[in-house]
Amino acid sequence: MKRRLILDYYAACNRGDVDGLAALFTEDVAHYFLAPNLAPSAVVGRAHLARYWHKVQALIDGRWVVDRVLAPDDGDEAVIEWTLFWTSPQDGTRIATRGAEWYVFDGGLIREIRAYYRQENASSELESFPYAERGFSMLGAEFSELQPLTER
């Protein structure tokens, strides 16, 4: 259930689907970001967070790809590694931003997201990590086993 909820969340982000996003959140959902980052503070509230991702998608033509999910059957938490492929508004370059997130669920909905990444105008990744060899998504291959290219 947690894995499906996360994948549905990213599919809705990729579509910029406000209603689809809102249906996945608790009323008081909170999304926290590392500082400094594009979001100046936490984004709180179901409608606010859904509109936030709609706006971001429209600005950057993002494609979020979940590369790994760790979601134990017991408990209400999960952690993922993901890649955001996006187009720089500055020069049109396609960029890959790597990140990780911690999720907290409540009643089958997302209650909290803690995002660990910095979105800068250049691709980012772990130094020397063998992304391609381990089956992670890559620039030019914006999909994973968990999120096929056809899912949008």
N, C-alpha and C positions, 0 to 999 in steps of 0.2 A: 504493500500500500504506500509506504513512504517513498520508495523508488518511483512508483508511477506518479505520485503527486509532484515530485521534483521534476520529472520529465515533462509532465503536463505544464508545469510552471514555465519551463524554458521554451516549450513550444508556443505558449501564449505570449511570452516575451518576444519571440521571433516574429510573431504575427502582429505585435503591438495591440493585442486583443484586450481591451479594457474590461469587458464583461467576463471573458475567460479568466483573466488574472484575478479579478475581484472574487470570483467563485472559489478560489483556492485559499483565501486568507481568512483568518479570524478578523473580527471587527477591529480589534486593537493591535493588529500585526505591526511589528517594528523591524525595519531593515537598517542595520548598522553598517557603516563603512569605515575603513581605515582613513585617518586624516594625515595629511591633506589628500583630498580626492575631489572628483567632480561634484558629488553630493556634499554640500557644506555641513550637514548634520544627518542624524537618523531620519528616515522617512517613516512616519507613523500613521496608521489608519488604512483600512481596506481600500477605500476609494482613492485616497491620496497616493498610495503605492501603485495601484493599478494605473492611474493617470501618469504617474512619474515614468513608468516603463514604456508606456505608449509614447510619451514625449521623447524619451531617450532613443527609442527605436526610429522615430521619424528623423531625428537629427543625425544618426550615425549609420543607418542601415546595418544594424547589428545582427549577427547570428551567433547565439550562445550554443555551445556544444558541451554536453556533459561527457567527460572522458572516464570518470570513475565515480562510483557511489559506494559508500559504506553505510548500510542502514540495517542494523541488527533488528531481528524480529521483536525482541523485548525492548522496552523503553520508548521514549518519545523524541529521539534525536537521531540525526544523520549528518554525515559529512561527505562533501563531494570535491572533486577537482574538475575544473571546467576551463574552456577557452572561449573568449569572446573575440570573434572576428568582426571588425568594424572598419568603416571608411572614414578617414580623417577629413573633417570639413575644411581643414587648412589647405591640403594639397591633393586630396583624392586617393591617397595611398591606402591600401588595405593593410590592416594591422592586426596582429594576434596578441591579445592580452591574456596571460594565464592567471588563474586565481583558484582559491579554495573558499568554501563556505560551510558554516555550521548551521544546521536547521533544528528548530524546536517546533514540535507539532502539538496540537490540542484539538481533540475531538475530530480527527481526520482532516484538519486544516493546518496551514502554515501559520504559526504564531510569531516566530522570530527567525531572522536570517542575520548571521554575522559574516560579512564579506571581507576576505583578506586578499586584497590586490590594490594596485595603483594603476589607474588608467592614464597613461602618458602617450604622447604622440610618436611612439616607437614600439615595436614588438617587444615583449618581455617573456622571459622563461627562466627556469632554473638553469644555472650554468652547468654545462656538460651532461645534462640529463638526456637519455636516449629516447626522446619523445616518439619518433617514427618507429623505432625498433619495438617499442612497447605498445604500439597501436593507438597512440593519441592522435587527435585531429591535428592538422597542419595547414598552413597557408596553402591554398590550392586544393585542399582536401578537407573542407569544412563539415565533417561528419565524424561519427564514431559508431562503434558497435551498438551503443545505447541510443544514439540519435542518428538514424540514417539520413542521407542527403534528401530523401523525398519528404521527410517530415519538416513542415514549415508552418 
